[in-house]
Amino acid sequence: MWIEVLLLAKLARGPMHGYELRKDIEASTGRSLSKNSLYPTLRRFVEAGAVSRSAEEQQAKPPRHVYTITEVGREFLHDMLADLPEELAGDDREFYARVANFGWLRPDEQLAVLAARDRALERERDRLAALASAQADPWSRLVLEEVGRGLDSARAWAAGIRARITDRNE
């Protein structure tokens, strides 16, 4: 789903062809996007009416397809950004894709995304703490504790974003 969020968010800024989309997402996220995930997703969006596709003529080359977000796509983007399902809230890619596009959301929607993330990280932290305390092997315990500290750091970062949102709206 994070790929869908990123694609629609890029198209919401203006029409693009597939290669541009791929390179822009790579430049803004550091993650490469394969053609095998890009074009099937774009095809699904076109079929759903979220994106339109038109051919742009090129000299001495086949036409390239340019994708443009529709009103349906804008609504779909907003809904995906505003909703971070519990089962996805612990996934860094899902969360970061939403935070990177917080400009499309109202403060209350931003806070709801942050709350879902915090609940997911807290559950995972509690699970790891229980595993670490029951772990007889000191090396495994050490690793579990370190992963838990990473979750604490992620929660602190999200709390900083929450404070920034709250401060702006007081």
Backbone torsions as a table, in degrees:
resi	resn	phi	psi	omega
1	MET	NA	-29.9	-179.6
2	TRP	-60.9	-33.8	178.1
3	ILE	-64.5	-41.9	179.1
4	GLU	-61.8	-43.0	178.5
5	VAL	-59.7	-49.1	-177.7
6	LEU	-64.2	-42.7	179.9
7	LEU	-61.9	-49.2	-179.4
8	LEU	-65.5	-37.0	179.0
9	ALA	-64.5	-40.2	177.3
10	LYS	-65.7	-43.6	-179.9
11	LEU	-68.4	-26.9	177.8
12	ALA	-66.4	-19.8	177.7
13	ARG	-87.3	-14.9	177.6
14	GLY	154.8	158.5	179.7
15	PRO	-61.6	146.1	179.6
16	MET	-149.3	156.2	171.6
17	HIS	-94.9	166.6	-171.9
18	GLY	-55.1	-45.2	-178.8
19	TYR	-62.5	-41.9	177.2
20	GLU	-60.1	-45.5	179.7
21	LEU	-58.1	-48.5	-178.7
22	ARG	-58.8	-47.7	-178.4
23	LYS	-68.3	-38.4	-179.7
24	ASP	-66.4	-42.3	178.1
25	ILE	-65.0	-42.2	178.2
26	GLU	-61.3	-43.5	-178.7
27	ALA	-66.8	-33.7	-175.9
28	SER	-91.7	-15.6	-177.8
29	THR	-120.0	-19.3	-175.0
30	GLY	80.5	0.0	-179.2
31	ARG	-105.8	133.2	177.0
32	SER	-81.8	146.8	-177.6
33	LEU	-118.9	118.7	-177.2
34	SER	-77.0	155.2	175.5
35	LYS	-61.1	-30.0	-178.5
36	ASN	-69.4	-19.1	174.6
37	SER	-103.3	-29.9	-178.3
38	LEU	-68.4	-58.5	-171.9
39	TYR	-69.6	-38.7	174.2
40	PRO	-62.3	-36.5	178.3
41	THR	-66.7	-44.1	177.5
42	LEU	-61.5	-40.8	178.7
43	ARG	-60.8	-43.4	178.0
44	ARG	-62.4	-40.6	178.7
45	PHE	-63.7	-41.2	178.4
46	VAL	-62.7	-46.2	180.0
47	GLU	-62.6	-32.5	-179.0
48	ALA	-84.3	-6.9	-179.0
49	GLY	81.7	11.1	179.9
50	ALA	-82.5	-23.5	-177.7
51	VAL	-139.0	143.1	171.9
52	SER	-106.8	155.2	-178.9
53	ARG	-127.3	132.6	176.6
54	SER	-133.4	156.0	-179.9
55	ALA	-93.1	134.9	177.0
56	GLU	-114.3	119.8	-178.4
57	GLU	-68.0	144.0	176.2
58	GLN	-130.7	144.0	-179.4
59	GLN	-70.5	125.5	176.0
60	ALA	62.0	20.9	177.8
61	LYS	-139.4	159.7	174.2
62	PRO	-65.4	153.7	177.7
63	PRO	-62.1	147.9	175.8
64	ARG	-107.4	152.9	-177.6
65	HIS	-90.2	133.0	177.5
66	VAL	-111.8	133.3	-176.9
67	TYR	-108.4	138.5	-179.2
68	THR	-132.9	134.4	178.6
69	ILE	-73.7	145.4	177.3
70	THR	-104.1	175.6	175.4
71	GLU	-60.6	-39.3	176.4
72	VAL	-59.4	-42.1	178.9
73	GLY	-64.7	-38.7	178.5
74	ARG	-64.5	-41.5	177.5
75	GLU	-65.3	-42.3	178.6
76	PHE	-62.0	-43.7	177.5
77	LEU	-59.2	-49.2	-179.8
78	HIS	-57.9	-45.5	-178.7
79	ASP	-62.8	-41.1	179.1
80	MET	-67.2	-40.3	-180.0
81	LEU	-66.1	-42.0	-174.7
82	ALA	-75.6	-20.1	-176.9
83	ASP	-112.0	114.3	173.5
84	LEU	-113.2	94.6	-177.4
85	PRO	-58.2	147.6	-178.0
86	GLU	-52.6	-39.2	-176.7
87	GLU	-71.6	-14.9	178.6
88	LEU	-107.3	-11.3	-172.2
89	ALA	-63.8	-24.5	178.9
90	GLY	-86.4	-7.8	-178.6
91	ASP	-83.4	118.0	-177.8
92	ASP	-56.0	-44.4	-177.3
93	ARG	-61.8	-41.6	178.9
94	GLU	-63.4	-46.1	-178.3
95	PHE	-66.1	-48.9	-177.3
96	TYR	-64.6	-35.0	177.4
97	ALA	-61.4	-36.1	179.3
98	ARG	-75.3	-46.1	-179.6
99	VAL	-60.8	-39.9	179.7
100	ALA	-62.2	-16.8	-178.9
101	ASN	-120.2	25.0	179.6
102	PHE	-60.3	-21.2	179.1
103	GLY	-61.4	-19.6	178.9
104	TRP	-85.6	-8.0	-173.5
105	LEU	-111.3	153.6	171.5
106	ARG	-73.9	158.0	179.5
107	PRO	-55.6	-40.0	179.8
108	ASP	-64.7	-34.1	177.7
109	GLU	-71.5	-39.6	176.4
110	GLN	-59.9	-45.3	-179.3
111	LEU	-64.2	-35.0	178.0
112	ALA	-65.8	-39.7	176.8
113	VAL	-63.0	-45.3	179.5
114	LEU	-63.1	-37.6	179.3
115	ALA	-65.9	-41.7	178.0
116	ALA	-62.1	-42.6	178.7
117	ARG	-62.8	-44.5	-178.3
118	ASP	-62.3	-42.4	178.2
119	ARG	-61.8	-42.2	-179.7
120	ALA	-65.2	-43.7	-179.7
121	LEU	-68.4	-36.6	178.1
122	GLU	-64.4	-43.2	178.0
123	ARG	-60.9	-44.7	-179.6
124	GLU	-66.5	-38.2	178.3
125	ARG	-63.4	-44.2	178.6
126	ASP	-62.9	-42.2	179.0
127	ARG	-61.9	-45.5	179.6
128	LEU	-66.9	-38.0	178.5
129	ALA	-62.7	-40.9	178.2
130	ALA	-65.4	-42.1	177.9
131	LEU	-63.8	-41.9	-179.3
132	ALA	-64.6	-41.9	-177.9
133	SER	-68.6	-27.1	179.4
134	ALA	-90.9	-5.7	-175.2
135	GLN	-79.0	122.7	179.0
136	ALA	-79.5	-32.6	-179.0
137	ASP	-76.2	118.0	-176.4
138	PRO	-63.2	-30.6	-179.4
139	TRP	-71.8	-40.6	176.4
140	SER	-65.4	-40.6	178.1
141	ARG	-61.1	-42.4	179.1
142	LEU	-59.0	-44.1	179.5
143	VAL	-65.4	-46.2	179.8
144	LEU	-60.5	-40.5	178.7
145	GLU	-65.3	-39.0	178.7
146	GLU	-66.5	-42.0	176.7
147	VAL	-61.8	-39.4	176.9
148	GLY	-61.8	-39.9	177.1
149	ARG	-64.0	-35.9	176.0
150	GLY	-62.3	-39.2	176.8
151	LEU	-65.9	-39.1	176.8
152	ASP	-61.5	-40.7	178.5
153	SER	-64.3	-42.0	178.6
154	ALA	-63.7	-39.2	178.1
155	ARG	-66.1	-39.0	179.1
156	ALA	-65.1	-40.2	178.7
157	TRP	-62.2	-45.0	178.8
158	ALA	-64.9	-35.7	177.1
159	ALA	-64.3	-35.3	176.4
160	GLY	-64.7	-39.8	177.0
161	ILE	-65.5	-42.6	179.0
162	ARG	-58.6	-43.8	179.6
163	ALA	-63.3	-40.1	179.0
164	ARG	-61.4	-43.5	179.7
165	ILE	-65.8	-46.5	-178.3
166	THR	-63.1	-43.5	-179.8
167	ASP	-62.4	-37.4	-179.5
168	ARG	-69.6	-23.6	-173.9
169	ASN	-108.9	18.1	177.5
170	GLU	-100.0	NA	NA
